[in-house]
Amino acid sequence: MSFAALPSVDVTALPADALLIDVREDDEWAAGHAEGALHVPMSDFVARFGEVSEAADGRTAYVVCKVGGRSAQVTQYLVQQGVDAVNVEGGMMAWDGAGRPLVSESGSSPVVL
């Protein structure tokens, strides 16, 4: 499967109750992320796959990173494992650009790194 064939969605079309899985690294997550997202860094993904499949449990998993490259790889992996997964086009940069809310771990103004 090529990345071009991956299921993907525009950030503006995400359901309000979407299961959003953020695969960015810890520093990126801490600086700014979508409230309620599940944080599983790409570097930990295979080890934490059970956590992700349990969270998905028949739901669609929407995978996001900064711009869409890492999330495309993780989406491909999830689809190969039988999980209904969709890549979020443009990642958190598109999320922020669409005016979607961000929260930070530090209490300072959230930013996308």
PDB file as gemmi writes it, atoms N, CA and C in Angstrom:
CRYST1    1.000    1.000    1.000  90.00  90.00  90.00 P 1                      
ATOM      1  N   MET A   1       0.866  -1.194   0.000  1.00  0.00           N  
ATOM      2  CA  MET A   1       0.000   0.000   0.000  1.00  0.00           C  
ATOM      3  C   MET A   1       0.896   1.235   0.000  1.00  0.00           C  
ATOM      4  N   SER A   2       0.683   2.118  -0.934  1.00  0.00           N  
ATOM      5  CA  SER A   2       1.437   3.373  -0.940  1.00  0.00           C  
ATOM      6  C   SER A   2       0.716   4.374  -0.053  1.00  0.00           C  
ATOM      7  N   PHE A   3       1.447   5.394   0.390  1.00  0.00           N  
ATOM      8  CA  PHE A   3       0.825   6.402   1.235  1.00  0.00           C  
ATOM      9  C   PHE A   3      -0.312   7.106   0.497  1.00  0.00           C  
ATOM     10  N   ALA A   4      -0.200   7.213  -0.830  1.00  0.00           N  
ATOM     11  CA  ALA A   4      -1.245   7.874  -1.615  1.00  0.00           C  
ATOM     12  C   ALA A   4      -2.572   7.120  -1.505  1.00  0.00           C  
ATOM     13  N   ALA A   5      -2.488   5.797  -1.255  1.00  0.00           N  
ATOM     14  CA  ALA A   5      -3.702   4.986  -1.175  1.00  0.00           C  
ATOM     15  C   ALA A   5      -4.281   4.946   0.237  1.00  0.00           C  
ATOM     16  N   LEU A   6      -3.607   5.589   1.191  1.00  0.00           N  
ATOM     17  CA  LEU A   6      -4.086   5.566   2.571  1.00  0.00           C  
ATOM     18  C   LEU A   6      -5.367   6.365   2.724  1.00  0.00           C  
ATOM     19  N   PRO A   7      -6.260   5.888   3.589  1.00  0.00           N  
ATOM     20  CA  PRO A   7      -7.426   6.710   3.910  1.00  0.00           C  
ATOM     21  C   PRO A   7      -6.966   7.966   4.632  1.00  0.00           C  
ATOM     22  N   SER A   8      -7.492   9.098   4.229  1.00  0.00           N  
ATOM     23  CA  SER A   8      -7.109  10.354   4.880  1.00  0.00           C  
ATOM     24  C   SER A   8      -8.319  11.268   4.957  1.00  0.00           C  
ATOM     25  N   VAL A   9      -8.210  12.262   5.849  1.00  0.00           N  
ATOM     26  CA  VAL A   9      -9.312  13.183   6.067  1.00  0.00           C  
ATOM     27  C   VAL A   9      -8.741  14.576   6.295  1.00  0.00           C  
ATOM     28  N   ASP A  10      -9.459  15.572   5.826  1.00  0.00           N  
ATOM     29  CA  ASP A  10      -9.108  16.956   6.095  1.00  0.00           C  
ATOM     30  C   ASP A  10      -9.463  17.258   7.547  1.00  0.00           C  
ATOM     31  N   VAL A  11      -8.630  18.060   8.193  1.00  0.00           N  
ATOM     32  CA  VAL A  11      -8.839  18.362   9.611  1.00  0.00           C  
ATOM     33  C   VAL A  11     -10.217  18.964   9.878  1.00  0.00           C  
ATOM     34  N   THR A  12     -10.759  19.696   8.922  1.00  0.00           N  
ATOM     35  CA  THR A  12     -12.062  20.330   9.114  1.00  0.00           C  
ATOM     36  C   THR A  12     -13.202  19.311   9.063  1.00  0.00           C  
ATOM     37  N   ALA A  13     -12.921  18.092   8.572  1.00  0.00           N  
ATOM     38  CA  ALA A  13     -13.952  17.067   8.454  1.00  0.00           C  
ATOM     39  C   ALA A  13     -13.906  16.045   9.589  1.00  0.00           C  
ATOM     40  N   LEU A  14     -13.038  16.263  10.570  1.00  0.00           N  
ATOM     41  CA  LEU A  14     -12.950  15.332  11.696  1.00  0.00           C  
ATOM     42  C   LEU A  14     -14.228  15.380  12.534  1.00  0.00           C  
ATOM     43  N   PRO A  15     -14.766  14.228  12.913  1.00  0.00           N  
ATOM     44  CA  PRO A  15     -15.923  14.229  13.804  1.00  0.00           C  
ATOM     45  C   PRO A  15     -15.542  14.836  15.161  1.00  0.00           C  
ATOM     46  N   ALA A  16     -16.491  15.456  15.822  1.00  0.00           N  
ATOM     47  CA  ALA A  16     -16.239  16.100  17.119  1.00  0.00           C  
ATOM     48  C   ALA A  16     -15.767  15.097  18.163  1.00  0.00           C  
ATOM     49  N   ASP A  17     -16.260  13.860  18.076  1.00  0.00           N  
ATOM     50  CA  ASP A  17     -15.900  12.845  19.064  1.00  0.00           C  
ATOM     51  C   ASP A  17     -14.821  11.890  18.553  1.00  0.00           C  
ATOM     52  N   ALA A  18     -14.031  12.334  17.594  1.00  0.00           N  
ATOM     53  CA  ALA A  18     -13.018  11.479  16.973  1.00  0.00           C  
ATOM     54  C   ALA A  18     -11.981  10.994  17.980  1.00  0.00           C  
ATOM     55  N   LEU A  19     -11.531   9.753  17.799  1.00  0.00           N  
ATOM     56  CA  LEU A  19     -10.388   9.230  18.541  1.00  0.00           C  
ATOM     57  C   LEU A  19      -9.148   9.716  17.802  1.00  0.00           C  
ATOM     58  N   LEU A  20      -8.498  10.736  18.369  1.00  0.00           N  
ATOM     59  CA  LEU A  20      -7.331  11.344  17.738  1.00  0.00           C  
ATOM     60  C   LEU A  20      -6.080  10.789  18.404  1.00  0.00           C  
ATOM     61  N   ILE A  21      -5.198  10.190  17.615  1.00  0.00           N  
ATOM     62  CA  ILE A  21      -3.949   9.641  18.135  1.00  0.00           C  
ATOM     63  C   ILE A  21      -2.803  10.497  17.621  1.00  0.00           C  
ATOM     64  N   ASP A  22      -2.125  11.163  18.545  1.00  0.00           N  
ATOM     65  CA  ASP A  22      -1.020  12.072  18.223  1.00  0.00           C  
ATOM     66  C   ASP A  22       0.281  11.294  18.352  1.00  0.00           C  
ATOM     67  N   VAL A  23       1.020  11.150  17.243  1.00  0.00           N  
ATOM     68  CA  VAL A  23       2.238  10.339  17.228  1.00  0.00           C  
ATOM     69  C   VAL A  23       3.512  11.181  17.293  1.00  0.00           C  
ATOM     70  N   ARG A  24       3.360  12.472  17.616  1.00  0.00           N  
ATOM     71  CA  ARG A  24       4.548  13.326  17.746  1.00  0.00           C  
ATOM     72  C   ARG A  24       5.304  12.979  19.023  1.00  0.00           C  
ATOM     73  N   GLU A  25       6.534  13.445  19.113  1.00  0.00           N  
ATOM     74  CA  GLU A  25       7.368  13.153  20.276  1.00  0.00           C  
ATOM     75  C   GLU A  25       6.952  14.006  21.475  1.00  0.00           C  
ATOM     76  N   ASP A  26       7.493  13.670  22.640  1.00  0.00           N  
ATOM     77  CA  ASP A  26       7.084  14.285  23.899  1.00  0.00           C  
ATOM     78  C   ASP A  26       7.185  15.812  23.905  1.00  0.00           C  
ATOM     79  N   ASP A  27       8.279  16.361  23.357  1.00  0.00           N  
ATOM     80  CA  ASP A  27       8.443  17.826  23.373  1.00  0.00           C  
ATOM     81  C   ASP A  27       7.404  18.505  22.495  1.00  0.00           C  
ATOM     82  N   GLU A  28       7.076  17.879  21.371  1.00  0.00           N  
ATOM     83  CA  GLU A  28       6.055  18.437  20.478  1.00  0.00           C  
ATOM     84  C   GLU A  28       4.684  18.405  21.162  1.00  0.00           C  
ATOM     85  N   TRP A  29       4.367  17.292  21.803  1.00  0.00           N  
ATOM     86  CA  TRP A  29       3.106  17.115  22.513  1.00  0.00           C  
ATOM     87  C   TRP A  29       2.963  18.156  23.617  1.00  0.00           C  
ATOM     88  N   ALA A  30       4.023  18.321  24.416  1.00  0.00           N  
ATOM     89  CA  ALA A  30       3.982  19.227  25.562  1.00  0.00           C  
ATOM     90  C   ALA A  30       3.739  20.671  25.129  1.00  0.00           C  
ATOM     91  N   ALA A  31       4.272  21.052  23.972  1.00  0.00           N  
ATOM     92  CA  ALA A  31       4.145  22.435  23.494  1.00  0.00           C  
ATOM     93  C   ALA A  31       2.729  22.773  23.066  1.00  0.00           C  
ATOM     94  N   GLY A  32       2.017  21.800  22.499  1.00  0.00           N  
ATOM     95  CA  GLY A  32       0.647  22.052  22.067  1.00  0.00           C  
ATOM     96  C   GLY A  32       0.042  20.838  21.400  1.00  0.00           C  
ATOM     97  N   HIS A  33      -1.171  20.479  21.834  1.00  0.00           N  
ATOM     98  CA  HIS A  33      -1.872  19.331  21.252  1.00  0.00           C  
ATOM     99  C   HIS A  33      -3.375  19.519  21.375  1.00  0.00           C  
ATOM    100  N   ALA A  34      -4.089  18.652  20.693  1.00  0.00           N  
ATOM    101  CA  ALA A  34      -5.549  18.686  20.757  1.00  0.00           C  
ATOM    102  C   ALA A  34      -5.995  18.091  22.085  1.00  0.00           C  
ATOM    103  N   GLU A  35      -6.905  18.775  22.753  1.00  0.00           N  
ATOM    104  CA  GLU A  35      -7.419  18.273  24.020  1.00  0.00           C  
ATOM    105  C   GLU A  35      -8.127  16.942  23.791  1.00  0.00           C  
ATOM    106  N   GLY A  36      -7.846  15.984  24.655  1.00  0.00           N  
ATOM    107  CA  GLY A  36      -8.489  14.678  24.557  1.00  0.00           C  
ATOM    108  C   GLY A  36      -7.796  13.696  23.638  1.00  0.00           C  
ATOM    109  N   ALA A  37      -6.738  14.133  22.948  1.00  0.00           N  
ATOM    110  CA  ALA A  37      -6.013  13.226  22.054  1.00  0.00           C  
ATOM    111  C   ALA A  37      -5.241  12.194  22.880  1.00  0.00           C  
ATOM    112  N   LEU A  38      -5.016  11.034  22.293  1.00  0.00           N  
ATOM    113  CA  LEU A  38      -4.200   9.989  22.901  1.00  0.00           C  
ATOM    114  C   LEU A  38      -2.786  10.178  22.368  1.00  0.00           C  
ATOM    115  N   HIS A  39      -1.818  10.346  23.277  1.00  0.00           N  
ATOM    116  CA  HIS A  39      -0.432  10.573  22.865  1.00  0.00           C  
ATOM    117  C   HIS A  39       0.345   9.267  22.890  1.00  0.00           C  
ATOM    118  N   VAL A  40       0.729   8.808  21.704  1.00  0.00           N  
ATOM    119  CA  VAL A  40       1.570   7.619  21.570  1.00  0.00           C  
ATOM    120  C   VAL A  40       2.653   7.970  20.547  1.00  0.00           C  
ATOM    121  N   PRO A  41       3.837   8.399  21.021  1.00  0.00           N  
ATOM    122  CA  PRO A  41       4.895   8.783  20.082  1.00  0.00           C  
ATOM    123  C   PRO A  41       5.213   7.662  19.092  1.00  0.00           C  
ATOM    124  N   MET A  42       5.522   8.049  17.853  1.00  0.00           N  
ATOM    125  CA  MET A  42       5.832   7.064  16.828  1.00  0.00           C  
ATOM    126  C   MET A  42       6.949   6.125  17.303  1.00  0.00           C  
ATOM    127  N   SER A  43       7.909   6.658  18.028  1.00  0.00           N  
ATOM    128  CA  SER A  43       9.036   5.845  18.498  1.00  0.00           C  
ATOM    129  C   SER A  43       8.605   4.764  19.487  1.00  0.00           C  
ATOM    130  N   ASP A  44       7.453   4.920  20.127  1.00  0.00           N  
ATOM    131  CA  ASP A  44       6.924   3.936  21.088  1.00  0.00           C  
ATOM    132  C   ASP A  44       5.765   3.130  20.516  1.00  0.00           C  
ATOM    133  N   PHE A  45       5.405   3.378  19.274  1.00  0.00           N  
ATOM    134  CA  PHE A  45       4.119   2.903  18.761  1.00  0.00           C  
ATOM    135  C   PHE A  45       3.957   1.395  18.775  1.00  0.00           C  
ATOM    136  N   VAL A  46       4.942   0.674  18.275  1.00  0.00           N  
ATOM    137  CA  VAL A  46       4.802  -0.781  18.205  1.00  0.00           C  
ATOM    138  C   VAL A  46       4.679  -1.360  19.613  1.00  0.00           C  
ATOM    139  N   ALA A  47       5.475  -0.853  20.559  1.00  0.00           N  
ATOM    140  CA  ALA A  47       5.435  -1.336  21.942  1.00  0.00           C  
ATOM    141  C   ALA A  47       4.090  -1.030  22.605  1.00  0.00           C  
ATOM    142  N   ARG A  48       3.443   0.061  22.190  1.00  0.00           N  
ATOM    143  CA  ARG A  48       2.180   0.473  22.819  1.00  0.00           C  
ATOM    144  C   ARG A  48       0.959   0.178  21.941  1.00  0.00           C  
ATOM    145  N   PHE A  49       1.140  -0.699  20.955  1.00  0.00           N  
ATOM    146  CA  PHE A  49       0.052  -1.004  20.029  1.00  0.00           C  
ATOM    147  C   PHE A  49      -1.205  -1.481  20.758  1.00  0.00           C  
ATOM    148  N   GLY A  50      -1.056  -2.303  21.799  1.00  0.00           N  
ATOM    149  CA  GLY A  50      -2.206  -2.815  22.535  1.00  0.00           C  
ATOM    150  C   GLY A  50      -3.055  -1.699  23.117  1.00  0.00           C  
ATOM    151  N   GLU A  51      -2.398  -0.669  23.616  1.00  0.00           N  
ATOM    152  CA  GLU A  51      -3.096   0.504  24.171  1.00  0.00           C  
ATOM    153  C   GLU A  51      -3.934   1.185  23.091  1.00  0.00           C  
ATOM    154  N   VAL A  52      -3.357   1.285  21.892  1.00  0.00           N  
ATOM    155  CA  VAL A  52      -4.048   1.938  20.775  1.00  0.00           C  
ATOM    156  C   VAL A  52      -5.220   1.085  20.301  1.00  0.00           C  
ATOM    157  N   SER A  53      -4.995  -0.217  20.134  1.00  0.00           N  
ATOM    158  CA  SER A  53      -6.089  -1.072  19.643  1.00  0.00           C  
ATOM    159  C   SER A  53      -7.219  -1.137  20.664  1.00  0.00           C  
ATOM    160  N   GLU A  54      -6.883  -1.082  21.958  1.00  0.00           N  
ATOM    161  CA  GLU A  54      -7.913  -1.069  22.998  1.00  0.00           C  
ATOM    162  C   GLU A  54      -8.718   0.233  22.938  1.00  0.00           C  
ATOM    163  N   ALA A  55      -8.027   1.349  22.742  1.00  0.00           N  
ATOM    164  CA  ALA A  55      -8.708   2.653  22.649  1.00  0.00           C  
ATOM    165  C   ALA A  55      -9.611   2.689  21.410  1.00  0.00           C  
ATOM    166  N   ALA A  56      -9.132   2.113  20.312  1.00  0.00           N  
ATOM    167  CA  ALA A  56      -9.904   2.116  19.069  1.00  0.00           C  
ATOM    168  C   ALA A  56     -11.147   1.237  19.227  1.00  0.00           C  
ATOM    169  N   ASP A  57     -10.969  -0.002  19.618  1.00  0.00           N  
ATOM    170  CA  ASP A  57     -12.067  -0.927  19.903  1.00  0.00           C  
ATOM    171  C   ASP A  57     -13.261  -0.751  18.964  1.00  0.00           C  
ATOM    172  N   GLY A  58     -13.003  -0.876  17.670  1.00  0.00           N  
ATOM    173  CA  GLY A  58     -14.072  -0.780  16.687  1.00  0.00           C  
ATOM    174  C   GLY A  58     -14.333   0.628  16.178  1.00  0.00           C  
ATOM    175  N   ARG A  59     -13.715   1.627  16.801  1.00  0.00           N  
ATOM    176  CA  ARG A  59     -13.857   3.017  16.344  1.00  0.00           C  
ATOM    177  C   ARG A  59     -12.774   3.321  15.313  1.00  0.00           C  
ATOM    178  N   THR A  60     -12.978   4.352  14.551  1.00  0.00           N  
ATOM    179  CA  THR A  60     -11.950   4.820  13.628  1.00  0.00           C  
ATOM    180  C   THR A  60     -10.904   5.606  14.416  1.00  0.00           C  
ATOM    181  N   ALA A  61      -9.637   5.297  14.173  1.00  0.00           N  
ATOM    182  CA  ALA A  61      -8.536   6.033  14.792  1.00  0.00           C  
ATOM    183  C   ALA A  61      -8.035   7.067  13.782  1.00  0.00           C  
ATOM    184  N   TYR A  62      -8.047   8.335  14.181  1.00  0.00           N  
ATOM    185  CA  TYR A  62      -7.544   9.414  13.342  1.00  0.00           C  
ATOM    186  C   TYR A  62      -6.139   9.733  13.825  1.00  0.00           C  
ATOM    187  N   VAL A  63      -5.143   9.551  12.944  1.00  0.00           N  
ATOM    188  CA  VAL A  63      -3.742   9.657  13.332  1.00  0.00           C  
ATOM    189  C   VAL A  63      -3.173  10.989  12.853  1.00  0.00           C  
ATOM    190  N   VAL A  64      -2.480  11.689  13.780  1.00  0.00           N  
ATOM    191  CA  VAL A  64      -1.968  13.020  13.476  1.00  0.00           C  
ATOM    192  C   VAL A  64      -0.525  13.151  13.948  1.00  0.00           C  
ATOM    193  N   CYS A  65       0.280  13.912  13.191  1.00  0.00           N  
ATOM    194  CA  CYS A  65       1.627  14.297  13.600  1.00  0.00           C  
ATOM    195  C   CYS A  65       1.751  15.797  13.303  1.00  0.00           C  
ATOM    196  N   LYS A  66       2.933  16.283  12.966  1.00  0.00           N  
ATOM    197  CA  LYS A  66       3.064  17.721  12.698  1.00  0.00           C  
ATOM    198  C   LYS A  66       2.474  18.081  11.338  1.00  0.00           C  
ATOM    199  N   VAL A  67       2.911  17.378  10.264  1.00  0.00           N  
ATOM    200  CA  VAL A  67       2.433  17.724   8.922  1.00  0.00           C  
ATOM    201  C   VAL A  67       1.842  16.551   8.137  1.00  0.00           C  
ATOM    202  N   GLY A  68       1.947  15.336   8.657  1.00  0.00           N  
ATOM    203  CA  GLY A  68       1.304  14.212   7.989  1.00  0.00           C  
ATOM    204  C   GLY A  68       2.194  13.056   7.578  1.00  0.00           C  
ATOM    205  N   GLY A  69       3.504  13.205   7.652  1.00  0.00           N  
ATOM    206  CA  GLY A  69       4.417  12.140   7.229  1.00  0.00           C  
ATOM    207  C   GLY A  69       4.478  10.971   8.198  1.00  0.00           C  
ATOM    208  N   ARG A  70       4.759  11.269   9.456  1.00  0.00           N  
ATOM    209  CA  ARG A  70       4.826  10.192  10.461  1.00  0.00           C  
ATOM    210  C   ARG A  70       3.463   9.554  10.652  1.00  0.00           C  
ATOM    211  N   SER A  71       2.414  10.366  10.654  1.00  0.00           N  
ATOM    212  CA  SER A  71       1.074   9.801  10.852  1.00  0.00           C  
ATOM    213  C   SER A  71       0.685   8.900   9.685  1.00  0.00           C  
ATOM    214  N   ALA A  72       1.164   9.195   8.477  1.00  0.00           N  
ATOM    215  CA  ALA A  72       0.888   8.321   7.332  1.00  0.00           C  
ATOM    216  C   ALA A  72       1.526   6.953   7.552  1.00  0.00           C  
ATOM    217  N   GLN A  73       2.750   6.943   8.069  1.00  0.00           N  
ATOM    218  CA  GLN A  73       3.424   5.671   8.337  1.00  0.00           C  
ATOM    219  C   GLN A  73       2.680   4.871   9.408  1.00  0.00           C  
ATOM    220  N   VAL A  74       2.250   5.553  10.469  1.00  0.00           N  
ATOM    221  CA  VAL A  74       1.529   4.877  11.547  1.00  0.00           C  
ATOM    222  C   VAL A  74       0.158   4.409  11.058  1.00  0.00           C  
ATOM    223  N   THR A  75      -0.512   5.234  10.244  1.00  0.00           N  
ATOM    224  CA  THR A  75      -1.808   4.830   9.678  1.00  0.00           C  
ATOM    225  C   THR A  75      -1.636   3.562   8.855  1.00  0.00           C  
ATOM    226  N   GLN A  76      -0.593   3.513   8.044  1.00  0.00           N  
ATOM    227  CA  GLN A  76      -0.327   2.326   7.230  1.00  0.00           C  
ATOM    228  C   GLN A  76      -0.126   1.103   8.128  1.00  0.00           C  
ATOM    229  N   TYR A  77       0.630   1.258   9.196  1.00  0.00           N  
ATOM    230  CA  TYR A  77       0.863   0.160  10.137  1.00  0.00           C  
ATOM    231  C   TYR A  77      -0.459  -0.306  10.761  1.00  0.00           C  
ATOM    232  N   LEU A  78      -1.273   0.640  11.219  1.00  0.00           N  
ATOM    233  CA  LEU A  78      -2.549   0.288  11.853  1.00  0.00           C  
ATOM    234  C   LEU A  78      -3.467  -0.451  10.886  1.00  0.00           C  
ATOM    235  N   VAL A  79      -3.561   0.041   9.653  1.00  0.00           N  
ATOM    236  CA  VAL A  79      -4.408  -0.611   8.644  1.00  0.00           C  
ATOM    237  C   VAL A  79      -3.920  -2.047   8.424  1.00  0.00           C  
ATOM    238  N   GLN A  80      -2.592  -2.237   8.368  1.00  0.00           N  
ATOM    239  CA  GLN A  80      -2.036  -3.587   8.191  1.00  0.00           C  
ATOM    240  C   GLN A  80      -2.380  -4.493   9.377  1.00  0.00           C  
ATOM    241  N   GLN A  81      -2.592  -3.901  10.569  1.00  0.00           N  
ATOM    242  CA  GLN A  81      -2.948  -4.668  11.766  1.00  0.00           C  
ATOM    243  C   GLN A  81      -4.461  -4.850  11.896  1.00  0.00           C  
ATOM    244  N   GLY A  82      -5.219  -4.352  10.920  1.00  0.00           N  
ATOM    245  CA  GLY A  82      -6.665  -4.529  10.929  1.00  0.00           C  
ATOM    246  C   GLY A  82      -7.436  -3.455  11.675  1.00  0.00           C  
ATOM    247  N   VAL A  83      -6.754  -2.351  12.012  1.00  0.00           N  
ATOM    248  CA  VAL A  83      -7.420  -1.246  12.702  1.00  0.00           C  
ATOM    249  C   VAL A  83      -7.952  -0.264  11.649  1.00  0.00           C  
ATOM    250  N   ASP A  84      -9.164   0.233  11.853  1.00  0.00           N  
ATOM    251  CA  ASP A  84      -9.743   1.248  10.977  1.00  0.00           C  
ATOM    252  C   ASP A  84      -9.053   2.566  11.315  1.00  0.00           C  
ATOM    253  N   ALA A  85      -8.072   2.956  10.491  1.00  0.00           N  
ATOM    254  CA  ALA A  85      -7.268   4.144  10.775  1.00  0.00           C  
ATOM    255  C   ALA A  85      -7.266   5.083   9.588  1.00  0.00           C  
ATOM    256  N   VAL A  86      -7.226   6.385   9.885  1.00  0.00           N  
ATOM    257  CA  VAL A  86      -7.266   7.428   8.871  1.00  0.00           C  
ATOM    258  C   VAL A  86      -6.188   8.462   9.208  1.00  0.00           C  
ATOM    259  N   ASN A  87      -5.433   8.869   8.200  1.00  0.00           N  
ATOM    260  CA  ASN A  87      -4.405   9.891   8.377  1.00  0.00           C  
ATOM    261  C   ASN A  87      -5.047  11.282   8.307  1.00  0.00           C  
ATOM    262  N   VAL A  88      -4.675  12.153   9.245  1.00  0.00           N  
ATOM    263  CA  VAL A  88      -5.178  13.532   9.239  1.00  0.00           C  
ATOM    264  C   VAL A  88      -4.259  14.368   8.352  1.00  0.00           C  
ATOM    265  N   GLU A  89      -4.791  14.807   7.199  1.00  0.00           N  
ATOM    266  CA  GLU A  89      -4.005  15.575   6.227  1.00  0.00           C  
ATOM    267  C   GLU A  89      -3.494  16.880   6.831  1.00  0.00           C  
ATOM    268  N   GLY A  90      -2.194  17.126   6.650  1.00  0.00           N  
ATOM    269  CA  GLY A  90      -1.616  18.387   7.106  1.00  0.00           C  
ATOM    270  C   GLY A  90      -1.279  18.421   8.582  1.00  0.00           C  
ATOM    271  N   GLY A  91      -1.668  17.384   9.320  1.00  0.00           N  
ATOM    272  CA  GLY A  91      -1.297  17.245  10.719  1.00  0.00           C  
ATOM    273  C   GLY A  91      -1.711  18.395  11.617  1.00  0.00           C  
ATOM    274  N   MET A  92      -0.930  18.586  12.675  1.00  0.00           N  
ATOM    275  CA  MET A  92      -1.247  19.618  13.658  1.00  0.00           C  
ATOM    276  C   MET A  92      -1.053  21.022  13.093  1.00  0.00           C  
ATOM    277  N   MET A  93      -0.239  21.169  12.061  1.00  0.00           N  
ATOM    278  CA  MET A  93      -0.113  22.480  11.415  1.00  0.00           C  
ATOM    279  C   MET A  93      -1.459  22.860  10.790  1.00  0.00           C  
ATOM    280  N   ALA A  94      -2.117  21.891  10.139  1.00  0.00           N  
ATOM    281  CA  ALA A  94      -3.442  22.145   9.555  1.00  0.00           C  
ATOM    282  C   ALA A  94      -4.473  22.348  10.655  1.00  0.00           C  
ATOM    283  N   TRP A  95      -4.358  21.576  11.748  1.00  0.00           N  
ATOM    284  CA  TRP A  95      -5.266  21.705  12.894  1.00  0.00           C  
ATOM    285  C   TRP A  95      -5.218  23.143  13.412  1.00  0.00           C  
ATOM    286  N   ASP A  96      -4.008  23.617  13.665  1.00  0.00           N  
ATOM    287  CA  ASP A  96      -3.816  24.979  14.173  1.00  0.00           C  
ATOM    288  C   ASP A  96      -4.294  26.006  13.138  1.00  0.00           C  
ATOM    289  N   GLY A  97      -3.957  25.775  11.866  1.00  0.00           N  
ATOM    290  CA  GLY A  97      -4.354  26.688  10.796  1.00  0.00           C  
ATOM    291  C   GLY A  97      -5.860  26.789  10.622  1.00  0.00           C  
ATOM    292  N   ALA A  98      -6.575  25.716  10.978  1.00  0.00           N  
ATOM    293  CA  ALA A  98      -8.040  25.704  10.871  1.00  0.00           C  
ATOM    294  C   ALA A  98      -8.690  26.326  12.106  1.00  0.00           C  
ATOM    295  N   GLY A  99      -7.847  26.764  13.056  1.00  0.00           N  
ATOM    296  CA  GLY A  99      -8.385  27.400  14.254  1.00  0.00           C  
ATOM    297  C   GLY A  99      -8.915  26.423  15.285  1.00  0.00           C  
ATOM    298  N   ARG A 100      -8.546  25.147  15.149  1.00  0.00           N  
ATOM    299  CA  ARG A 100      -8.966  24.151  16.133  1.00  0.00           C  
ATOM    300  C   ARG A 100      -8.220  24.421  17.443  1.00  0.00           C  
ATOM    301  N   PRO A 101      -8.852  24.166  18.586  1.00  0.00           N  
ATOM    302  CA  PRO A 101      -8.225  24.497  19.871  1.00  0.00           C  
ATOM    303  C   PRO A 101      -7.018  23.627  20.203  1.00  0.00           C  
ATOM    304  N   LEU A 102      -6.049  24.244  20.866  1.00  0.00           N  
ATOM    305  CA  LEU A 102      -4.849  23.566  21.343  1.00  0.00           C  
ATOM    306  C   LEU A 102      -4.724  23.766  22.845  1.00  0.00           C  
ATOM    307  N   VAL A 103      -4.121  22.809  23.508  1.00  0.00           N  
ATOM    308  CA  VAL A 103      -3.771  22.945  24.921  1.00  0.00           C  
ATOM    309  C   VAL A 103      -2.297  22.580  25.057  1.00  0.00           C  
ATOM    310  N   SER A 104      -1.659  23.075  26.127  1.00  0.00           N  
ATOM    311  CA  SER A 104      -0.260  22.726  26.366  1.00  0.00           C  
ATOM    312  C   SER A 104      -0.105  22.101  27.739  1.00  0.00           C  
ATOM    313  N   GLU A 105       0.975  21.394  27.934  1.00  0.00           N  
ATOM    314  CA  GLU A 105       1.249  20.767  29.221  1.00  0.00           C  
ATOM    315  C   GLU A 105       1.872  21.758  30.199  1.00  0.00           C  
ATOM    316  N   SER A 106       2.463  22.835  29.679  1.00  0.00           N  
ATOM    317  CA  SER A 106       3.225  23.759  30.509  1.00  0.00           C  
ATOM    318  C   SER A 106       2.400  24.901  31.083  1.00  0.00           C  
ATOM    319  N   GLY A 107       1.186  25.086  30.564  1.00  0.00           N  
ATOM    320  CA  GLY A 107       0.374  26.195  31.010  1.00  0.00           C  
ATOM    321  C   GLY A 107       0.632  27.458  30.208  1.00  0.00           C  
ATOM    322  N   SER A 108       1.700  27.444  29.387  1.00  0.00           N  
ATOM    323  CA  SER A 108       1.945  28.607  28.527  1.00  0.00           C  
ATOM    324  C   SER A 108       1.084  28.478  27.266  1.00  0.00           C  
ATOM    325  N   SER A 109       1.100  29.516  26.436  1.00  0.00           N  
ATOM    326  CA  SER A 109       0.291  29.474  25.226  1.00  0.00           C  
ATOM    327  C   SER A 109       0.726  28.300  24.352  1.00  0.00           C  
ATOM    328  N   PRO A 110      -0.231  27.474  23.937  1.00  0.00           N  
ATOM    329  CA  PRO A 110       0.135  26.298  23.143  1.00  0.00           C  
ATOM    330  C   PRO A 110       0.582  26.679  21.738  1.00  0.00           C  
ATOM    331  N   VAL A 111       1.576  25.943  21.246  1.00  0.00           N  
ATOM    332  CA  VAL A 111       2.094  26.123  19.885  1.00  0.00           C  
ATOM    333  C   VAL A 111       2.319  24.743  19.281  1.00  0.00           C  
ATOM    334  N   VAL A 112       2.360  24.682  17.958  1.00  0.00           N  
ATOM    335  CA  VAL A 112       2.682  23.434  17.267  1.00  0.00           C  
ATOM    336  C   VAL A 112       4.163  23.451  16.937  1.00  0.00           C  
ATOM    337  N   LEU A 113       4.889  22.479  17.460  1.00  0.00           N  
ATOM    338  CA  LEU A 113       6.319  22.331  17.155  1.00  0.00           C  
ATOM    339  C   LEU A 113       6.497  21.271  16.095  1.00  0.00           C  
TER     340      LEU A 113                                                      
END                                                                             
